[in-house]
Amino acid sequence: MSKKVLVVGGGGHAKVVIDILKGYDDCYEIIGFTSQTSDIENILGVPYLGDDSIIPNLQIANCFIVAIGNNKTRKNIFERLIRLGLEPINAISQSSYVSPNAHIGRGIVVVAGAVINPCSTIHDNVIINTLTGIDHDCVVGAHAHIAPGSSLAGGVKVGEGAFIGMKASVIPEKTIGEWSVVGSGAVVVSDIPSAVTVVGVPAKKILEQKDELK
Ligand SMILES: CC(C)(COP(=O)(O)OP(=O)(O)OC[C@H]1O[C@@H](n2cnc3c(N)ncnc32)[C@H](O)[C@@H]1OP(=O)(O)O)[C@@H](O)C(=O)NCCC(=O)NCCS
């Protein structure tokens, strides 16, 4: 019997997630998507159901995936739906490579062209986006987002909720602190503390995060 999946989110990332789920044969039936802001009736033929307030009454769904790029929002919704007793599923593109010797959590999205190499751990609700490289022995904390084209060398640790911008690189064994942001194109050559934004080559701090972003 196929699982009945609710997709939460109605933006560009939701299109990507729905596209991946549709690539799985009969495994999932996508019942629809919810969104706080959507003005479209369907995404790739999947219907809009309403805003997130309807979720507790959606008896038909037994599992979900949060398809929202913002890490804080994705975390809050993920934790709320777990409390409601729904099961998170993964959306892993058939055009990605996830080593059978990697450790993968729940609610994860892995987009086309991404590679996750052996002995890496990807915690819950993470986005491993298009054409990213997560090399061996990395740890990516819950609710983080590794944006398109970025590369983590071996042994890199990314804290909970951190955001690694497009085409950024992190050299081996470095740590990115929780809820920090690495700008697009940055090269991280030293450990980055929690809750800061860094940019450039080599990456340097430009600001501390506001409290509400942590
Ligand atoms: C790093 C980032 C988050 C900063 O955003 P912000 O806080 O709004 O910062 P601003 O745009 O106000 O820029 C602040 C300064 O940093 C510089 N800067 C911003 N992003 C930079 C980057 N990626 N590399 C180098 N410098 C950058 C700006 O030029 C500006 O410099 P100035 O003060 O000398 O004028 C953003 O620029 C970025 O790189 N986002 C990544 C987007 C991405 O990868 N999205 C993926 C979607 S899937």
The ligand as an SDF file (V2000), in Angstrom:
LIG
                    3D

 48 50  0  0  0  0  0  0  0  0999 V2000
   25.8140   36.0690    2.5990 C   0  0  0  0  0  0  0  0  0  0  0  0
   24.3970   36.5580    2.3620 C   0  0  0  0  0  0  0  0  0  0  0  0
   23.4080   35.6760    3.1340 C   0  0  0  0  0  0  0  0  0  0  0  0
   24.3730   37.9850    2.9140 C   0  0  0  0  0  0  0  0  0  0  0  0
   23.1250   38.5350    2.7360 O   0  0  0  0  0  0  0  0  0  0  0  0
   22.7870   39.9150    3.5110 P   0  0  0  0  0  0  0  0  0  0  0  0
   22.8960   39.7050    4.9960 O   0  0  0  0  0  0  0  0  0  0  0  0
   21.4710   40.3910    2.9660 O   0  0  0  0  0  0  0  0  0  0  0  0
   24.0010   40.8560    3.1380 O   0  0  0  0  0  0  0  0  0  0  0  0
   24.0520   42.0870    2.1080 P   0  0  0  0  0  0  0  0  0  0  0  0
   23.5290   41.7050    0.7710 O   0  0  0  0  0  0  0  0  0  0  0  0
   23.4790   43.2770    2.8080 O   0  0  0  0  0  0  0  0  0  0  0  0
   25.6370   42.2770    1.9450 O   0  0  0  0  0  0  0  0  0  0  0  0
   26.4350   42.7390    3.0200 C   0  0  0  0  0  0  0  0  0  0  0  0
   27.8390   42.9140    2.4800 C   0  0  0  0  0  0  0  0  0  0  0  0
   28.4080   41.6230    2.1880 O   0  0  0  0  0  0  0  0  0  0  0  0
   28.7360   41.5250    0.7890 C   0  0  0  0  0  0  0  0  0  0  0  0
   28.3340   40.1940    0.3580 N   0  0  0  0  0  0  0  0  0  0  0  0
   27.0860   39.6540    0.4290 C   0  0  0  0  0  0  0  0  0  0  0  0
   27.0850   38.3900   -0.0090 N   0  0  0  0  0  0  0  0  0  0  0  0
   28.3520   38.1370   -0.3960 C   0  0  0  0  0  0  0  0  0  0  0  0
   28.9700   36.9970   -0.9490 C   0  0  0  0  0  0  0  0  0  0  0  0
   28.2650   35.8670   -1.1690 N   0  0  0  0  0  0  0  0  0  0  0  0
   30.2900   37.0500   -1.2010 N   0  0  0  0  0  0  0  0  0  0  0  0
   31.0040   38.1870   -0.9750 C   0  0  0  0  0  0  0  0  0  0  0  0
   30.4580   39.3060   -0.4360 N   0  0  0  0  0  0  0  0  0  0  0  0
   29.1590   39.2850   -0.1650 C   0  0  0  0  0  0  0  0  0  0  0  0
   27.9380   42.6380    0.1100 C   0  0  0  0  0  0  0  0  0  0  0  0
   28.5610   43.0380   -1.0760 O   0  0  0  0  0  0  0  0  0  0  0  0
   27.9150   43.6870    1.1700 C   0  0  0  0  0  0  0  0  0  0  0  0
   29.1630   44.3280    1.1630 O   0  0  0  0  0  0  0  0  0  0  0  0
   29.2810   45.9200    1.4830 P   0  0  0  0  0  0  0  0  0  0  0  0
   28.7990   46.0940    2.8960 O   0  0  0  0  0  0  0  0  0  0  0  0
   30.7430   46.1920    1.3210 O   0  0  0  0  0  0  0  0  0  0  0  0
   28.4140   46.5940    0.4810 O   0  0  0  0  0  0  0  0  0  0  0  0
   23.9830   36.5230    0.8560 C   0  0  0  0  0  0  0  0  0  0  0  0
   24.6000   37.5510    0.1190 O   0  0  0  0  0  0  0  0  0  0  0  0
   24.3180   35.1950    0.1890 C   0  0  0  0  0  0  0  0  0  0  0  0
   25.4260   34.9260   -0.2830 O   0  0  0  0  0  0  0  0  0  0  0  0
   23.2830   34.3250    0.1550 N   0  0  0  0  0  0  0  0  0  0  0  0
   23.3800   33.0270   -0.4330 C   0  0  0  0  0  0  0  0  0  0  0  0
   22.1810   32.7820   -1.3510 C   0  0  0  0  0  0  0  0  0  0  0  0
   22.1060   31.3620   -1.7910 C   0  0  0  0  0  0  0  0  0  0  0  0
   23.0900   30.6550   -1.9320 O   0  0  0  0  0  0  0  0  0  0  0  0
   20.8820   30.8950   -1.9590 N   0  0  0  0  0  0  0  0  0  0  0  0
   20.6410   29.5110   -2.3200 C   0  0  0  0  0  0  0  0  0  0  0  0
   19.1780   29.2990   -2.6160 C   0  0  0  0  0  0  0  0  0  0  0  0
   18.8540   27.6110   -2.9410 S   0  0  0  0  0  0  0  0  0  0  0  0
  1  2  1  0
  2  3  1  0
  2  4  1  0
  2 36  1  0
  4  5  1  0
  5  6  1  0
  6  7  2  0
  6  8  1  0
  6  9  1  0
  9 10  1  0
 10 11  2  0
 10 12  1  0
 10 13  1  0
 13 14  1  0
 14 15  1  0
 15 16  1  0
 15 30  1  0
 16 17  1  0
 17 18  1  0
 17 28  1  0
 18 19  1  0
 18 27  1  0
 19 20  2  0
 20 21  1  0
 21 22  1  0
 21 27  2  0
 22 23  1  0
 22 24  2  0
 24 25  1  0
 25 26  2  0
 26 27  1  0
 28 29  1  0
 28 30  1  0
 30 31  1  0
 31 32  1  0
 32 33  2  0
 32 34  1  0
 32 35  1  0
 36 37  1  0
 36 38  1  0
 38 39  2  0
 38 40  1  0
 40 41  1  0
 41 42  1  0
 42 43  1  0
 43 44  2  0
 43 45  1  0
 45 46  1  0
 46 47  1  0
 47 48  1  0
M  END
$$$$
